[in-house]
Amino acid sequence: GWNGQHEFLSQLVDKVRPKKILEIGTYLGLSANNLACSMKRYTKDGIVVCLDTWLGSAEHWDMTLNEDFKAFSEGISPLYDQFVWNMIHCGVSDIVVPFPATSRIGTYLLKKWGYKFNLIYIDGSHDTKSVIEDIESCLPLLEEGGVIFGDDWTWESVRLAVESFNMPKCVYHNNFWVLG
């Protein structure tokens, strides 16, 4: 992970004090671990749902950018197994729940099943259209008073997507954005 250990994640969890977190795009789980460990400081009943395909995004598949994804050449992604191992190794597998699906399918099912979340972290695909779709599909999943946030504010595509919502309460901190 790239921003997964950033102190902003644990500070946001400490401020919001969520019992249910949804993470769109979890990669190998560094941020999921940070969120789960932060949550465990104040509740034993929390849950972190990690929604990801564990197949990588477009930038991961571009072999010219990411040489470490050569394992995909065999047709099988090693990401899911590594994610699960990481959660066990970090001691958070009791509250971190992997949900292997696309964000579109996963958010549809979560809405259908009646799930709501206090904190939603969007860090899936980074093209403008995908970020907009992720925010739109997550808004109905947000508990009253909850917070949606993400990172990679420095990416123009992410910034354009977030700004397209014209939310009155939008905060930018380092490389993170927060709507809520």
N, C-alpha and C positions, 0 to 999 in steps of 0.2 A: 504494500500500500504506500501511497505517497503522502497523504495528509492524515492518516489514521491515528497517529500518535499525538497529533496537535492538541495542545491543552484546551483549545476552544471547545472541542467535543465534550470533554469532561466538565468544563465550566457551564456549558449549555445544559447538560444533564443535571448538574447540581442546581441550576436556576429553575428549570422546568419541572424537575422531579417526576419524570414520566414513569408509568408502570408498564406501558406498551410502546415499543419503538418499532418502526418499520424502516428498513434500510433497502433502498432500491439501488442495486449494484454494489456488491460487497467484495468482489474479487477474492482475495485470500483471507479476508477477515480481520485485518489490523484495526480498522475503525469499529467493527462489530465487537471486538474484544474490548476496546477502549470504552465504548458505550455500555457494554454489559458490566464491566468492572466498576464503572462509575455508578451504575444503577444499583449494583449489589451493596454499595455503601449505605443505602437507606431503605432498601426493600428486598425481601426474599421472594416476593411474588411476581417479580417483573418478567417480561419476555421481550426478546429482540428477534423479530422476524426478518430474515435476510432473503430478499427476493432477487434472484440472479439466475442466469442460465448456466453460469460457470463455463461458458464457451468463449469468453472474451468479447470485446467490442471491435468495431471496425479498425480502430487504431492498433489493437492488439494483433489483429490478423495481418496487418501490413508488415510483412517480414523485413522490409527495409528499415522500419522504425524500431522493431522489437525482435532482436535476434533470439531472445530467451523463449520465444513461443515456437521454436522449431519442433517441439513435441507434438504440436497440432498436425504436423506432416504425416503422422501415423493415423490421423483421423479421430483420435480420442483426446479429449482435454484432460489434463492432470489437475486442473484447478479445483474441482469439487472435492476430490480426495484430499488435497492439500488443505483446503478450507476446513474440512471436518477434523483433520488431524490437528490443525492449529487451534481450533476451539477446544478440543479435548486437552491438548497440551497446556493451554492457558487457563484451564479450569472453569470455562464458562459454557460448556456444552449443556449444562442443566437449564440454562435460560435462553440460549441462542438456538433458534429453529431455522434450519435452511428450508427454503421454499424454491425448488428448482423450476422456474418458469420465466417467460418473458414478463416484463413489467406490465404490459397490456393484459395478458392473460391473468397474471397474479393479482393485479388490482381489481380486475373484473370479479374474480372469485372471492376476494376478501370483502368487496362490497356486497356481493350476493350472500355471503355467509354472515354479514352483519358486523364485521370487525371494525373497530375504530382505534386510532392511535393518538397518543399525546405528543409524540415527536416523530417526524418523518424526515429521513435523510435521503436526499436524491443525489445519486452519484453514478447513474447508469451511463447510457450512451450520451455523448457530449455534443452531437449535432443539434442545432437550434430546434428543429421539429421534434426530435425525441425528448428534449428537455421540456418543451412546452407540453407535450402529451403526458409526460410523467407528472408534471405539476398538476395538470387538469385532472388526471385520473386519481391523484392522491388527495385533492381537496375534499371530496366527499368522505374520505377515510379519516379525516382529521377531527378529533374530539374538540368540543367547544373549548376555546382557550389554548389549544395546542399550537405547535410550531412546525412549519416546514422549513427545511434549510438544505443547503448543499455547499459544495466547494467548487473549485476551479473557476472562480470569478474572473480570473485573468484570461480565460478562453473567451474570445469574442462571441462565439456561438452560444455559450452558456449565459453570458451577460445579456445578449439580445433576447434570449428566451425569458429570462427572469424579468427584465425591464418591460417586456410586452404585457405583463400582468398589471402594471400601473397600480400596484398595491400601495396603500397609504403608509403602511408600516413595513418598510423594507430596509434592513440594516446590512451593511457590508463591513466585515471585520477580517482583516488580512486577506486571505484568499477565499473566505466564506461569505455566503449570502443567507439571510434569514427573512422569511415571510411569516408574519404571525401577529 
